[in-house]
């Protein structure tokens, strides 16, 4: 009997696991997913909730809650999107690490992210990143400011003729180079 229950629970878990990606969630009209885990403890099955997620009709995750082994909520993420499916706001609280993250994004008419602001729990700006694009919509520069609006870093991006990123140069507020990354591509 216990074996049958475990097999049934495993099958139910597999059915839920099949609809994990955004395309499948949209196709199957999934509103939420609750993930359960059953383990054997001292020869007895023990079932607990491990996560709960809610989605829009388009399959975008709006709420994600994760639980620890005692069933206590340890992570809560809420996300808000605009009508173009751009992520406008994300709030995350990790109770185990006592970490809070609140991020607000803005977009231009071409759906390119133009600004990302990180706030503390009181709503005070901690960091702001402004993105600059060229006429073809390729991100060429990021300017990162601290909470008081002082420029702390600028990132410059370069691309090849196929619009693939080939370089990222990070400069301090005084234009001194902090780091540089380069990407090389091999084509078939």
Helices and strands as residue ranges (DSSP letters): H 2-17, H 22-27, E 32-41, E 44-55, E 61-67, E 73-81, E 87-94, E 99-107, E 113-119, E 125-133, E 139-146, E 151-159, E 165-172, E 177-182
